[in-house]
Amino acid sequence: MSPDELAPLWLSLRVATLATLAIVALGVPVALVLARGRFLGKGLIAGFLVLPLVMPPTVLGYYLLQLLGRRAWFGAWLERTWGVTIVFHWSGAVLASVVAAFPLFLLPARGAFEGVDPALEDAARLLGRRELSVFTSVTLPLAWRGLAAGAILAFARALGDFGATLMVAGDIPGLTQTASLAIYDAVQIPDAAHAARAARLTFCVSAISIASLLLVQWTLPTPERRR
């Protein structure tokens, strides 16, 4: 593969990695609150957070564009106050991937925290452990498989995002063109060279996605692992 073909793939990997890190950093406390907290409107908030899972990607991208566009109040505030422009920038692809892939981390992470036996955490507290120590020494080790599975699923989803990324970041070769967008552009030109480029990029993305699914299968709890 030529450097021009590898550039969209490297950008996709960078976007997916940054998006996954942001999703995990935000998703762990949110999943913990939803798993353990009791408050008014919990179901409504949980439903809103997983809404991107069923929302068409272009619709999701449209909402993000209306929020972050240079003429939108929030987008204009970011540019005026911090000099940050997200639309038609690679950071827009990261943000779109975060929003689109967040539910795929939240659902298994919440289930993992709900599956931790509170009696084990209470035993650690009786032994004098503080809450942070209980979380890091008891809760996380027991929930790590669900968290890892969610992170891998989020990475795979961010790697292949198309609709939301196209709406927010655009399709600018060398700047915001991810692998999915490069494949779409290549198949629009009916010649052998572009068809081969699309095939090579498709193979690379497919291989990474399959490897991600294998990792998810390894991290999922089984009866043998529970014992």
N, C-alpha and C positions, 0 to 999 in steps of 0.2 A: 504494500500500500504506500502511496506517495504521501509526502507531508501534507498536501492539500486535502487528501482523504482522511488522514489521521486527525487533522485539526478539529473537525466536528466531534469526533469520538472523544478526544481529550477534553474538549469543552463539556461534553455530556457527563464524563466521569467527574470533572471538577464540580459542575453544577450539582450532580447527584450527591457527591460527598459532602459539600457544604450544606445542601438542603437536609441531608440526613442528620448531620451534627446539630443543626438548628432544631429539627423536629424532636430529636432525643432530649435536647436541653429543655425545650418547652413542654414536650409531651410527658416526661416522667412526673413532674409535679402535678400537671393537669390530670393525668391518669390516677395518681395517688389520691387526689382530692375527690375525683368522681367515684373511686372505689371505696373510700373510707368515710367521706363526708356525708352529712345529712343536712340539707338546706333546701329552702323553697326554690323551685324552678330547676332543680337538678336534672330532671328528665329533659326539659326544654333545652338547657345548655348542652347536654350530651348529644341531643338530636341535631342541634345546630352545628356542633363541631364535626359530626360525621356526614353532614350534608354534602360536602364536595365529593363523597364517594359515589353518590347517585346523580349528582348534577352534571349535565353535559359539559365537557371541558371548555367549549367555546363560550358557554353562558358564564361559567366561572371566570374565564379570562375577561369577559366583558365587564363583570362586576369589579374585578381588580383594576381594569383600565379606567373605569369611572371613578375609582377611589384614588388611584395613583397617577393618573394622567397629569400632564403639565397644566391643564385647565381645571382640573379637579381641585377642591379646596385643600385636601391633604397633600396631594402631589405638589401643588404650588407652594404650600407651606414648607415642605421638605426642601424644595429647590431654593426658596427664598431664605430660609433660616440656616440650613446646613449645607446648601450647595449640592444636594443629592438628587440625581435624576435616575429613576428606576426604569421608566418606560423606555424601550428600545436600547437597553443596556443589558449586559450579561447578568447583572444582579437581578434584573427583572425575571430572568429565567429561574434563578434560585428561589425567588419569592413565590413565583407561580408553582414551582415544584413543591415547595414547603406546604402551601395551602392544599394542593391536589393530593399529596401523599400523606398528609398528617393523619387522616382517619385510619390508614393502614397500620400506623404505629399505635394509635390511641386504643383501638379495640383490643388487640392482644395484650397490650401493656396493662390496661384496666383489668382484663381477665386474669392476668398473672398476679396482680396485687390482690385481687379478690380471692385468689386461690391460696394465699398465704394464711396459715392457721394463726389467728390472733393469740391463741394460748402460748405459742412459742415466743411471740413478741412480749407478752405479759411476763413470761418467765425471765426474759432478759432484763426487763425493767425491775423485777423483784431482786435481781442480782446486782442492781445498782447502775445499770447502763442508762445513759442519757438517750433522748429521742434520736439524735443524730447517729449515735452509736448503734442503737437498735436497728435503725434503717439500713446502715451500711453493713452491719455484721449479721443481721438476721433476714430482714425483708428482701434486700437486693440479692443475696445468694440464693434465696428460695424462688425469686421471681425472674432470675436472669434469663432463663430460656424464653419466656414470653416476650421479654424486652428485646432480646436479640432477634427473635423471629420478626417482631414488628419493625425493628430497625432495618433488617434485610429487605422486607417487603416494601418499606418506604423507599429504600435506595433503588430497588428495581423499578418502582413506579416513577420515581423522579428521573431515572435514566431514560425512560421511554416517553416522557410527557411530550405531547404535541400541541393540542388545542390551546391550553392555557398559556403555554410558552409562546406560541405564535402570536396570540393576542397581545400579550404584555411586552415581550422582548423583541418581537418581530423576527424576520428571517434575513439577517444581514451576514453574508459570508465573511468569515474571519473575526466576527465580533459576537453575534448572538446565534449563529446557525449551529444548532446541535445536530447530533447524528440523525434523529428522527426527521428533522427538517431537511437535512441534506439528502436523505433517502427519498423524501417526497419530491424534492426538486429534481433529483436524478431521473426518476421514472417519468417525469413530464417531458423529457427530451428523448425522442425515439431513435437512439443510435446505440451501437454496441458498447461504446466506451462508457456512456452514462449508465447503461444497464449493468455492466460489470461493476461499476462503482457502487451502485445501489445494492448489488448482490454481496459485495465484500462488506459493506457497512452493516447490512442486515445480518450477515453471519456473525460479525463481531458482537453486535447488540444481543443477538439470540444466544450466543455462547455465554455472555455475562449473565443474562436473565436466567438461563438454565442452571448455571452455577449458583446463582442466588437462591433459586428454588430448592436445590439440593441442600444448601446450608440451612434453609428454613426447615426442611424435613429433619435435619440432624438436630436442630435446636428444639423442636417440638417435644414435649414430654411424652414418654411412652410408659406402659406398665413396668417394664424392666428398670427404667430410669427412676421411676417413683420409688421403687423398692431400694 
